[in-house]
Amino acid sequence: MNPTPNHIAIIPDGNRRWAREHGLPTLEGHRRGFEAARKIVKYARDVGIHTLTLWAFSTENWTRTKEEVSYLMKLYAEMTDKFLDEAVKDEVRVIHLGRKDRIPEFLLKRIKNGEEKTRNFTRNILNIAFDYGGRDEILRAIGKIRNSNSGIREEKDIEKYLDTADQPYPDPDLILRTSGEMRISGLMIWQAAYSELLFLNKHFPEMTTSDIDFAIEEYKRRQRRFGK
C-alpha cells in the first residue's frame, strides 16, 4: 500500500456546466468553485498533503468572453487575498506556475506579493497554476536554457528551469480531475510522467473534503511500478 501522497494536483473542471445544470449564471459557477477550492486546499493540508497544485486558469482560457475573463480576474484577485491570509497563518509557501506577462497588473501585484511573503515557508506548498499550459512551461524552460548557455545532458538540466524547480515534491503523485473529463489537458506534462490519474464524475463546485479522502484511499490501493 502506498503512503499518503506528497503532491496532489487538481484540475477543477465543470464550474460552467454546474451553473447551467442549476439554472444559474456561468459566473456563479465560478464563484461556487472558488468556495469549494478554499475548503479543499485547507483540508488537504490537514490530512498530510505537503504540496497541492490547483489549476486556476489555462493559457487557452483567454479565448473566453471578455465578461467572463474580466470576472475571473477579479475573482482570482479575491481568491489570492484570502489564500494568502490563510497561507501566512499556516506557513504555506504559495508559488505561481505559469506566465506572468499577460496577467493584469492588479492581480499580478497580489501574486508577486504572495510569493514574496511566503517564500521562506517550508511546511506546505500551494501551487496556483494561472495562465498555465504544460507545453508553454516547457517552451519557457527551453528559452531559459538557451539564455543561460547551458547544455542538456540529463533530466535535471531541464527540471531546474521548470516552474516547479527547487520544490521538494515537484512531480504530482496523483492528478485529480472533476466533471468526468478523462484527460489532463497538458497539466504538468513533464512532471506527470508517472502520476496516478483519478477522474471524478462530479463538477468542481460539488467537490467536498470527502472526495479528498476518497482520492487518498484510492491512491494508497494502487501499485506504482515506475516502469520497473
PyMOL commands that set and color helices and strands:
alter all, ss='L'
color gray80, all
select helices_A, chain A and resi 15-21+26-46+61-63+66-90+105-118+134-148+156-159+204-206+209-221
alter helices_A, ss='H'
color red, helices_A
select strands_A, chain A and resi 7-11+51-58+92-97+124-132+174-177+196-199
alter strands_A, ss='S'
color yellow, strands_A
deselect
rebuild
show_as cartoon
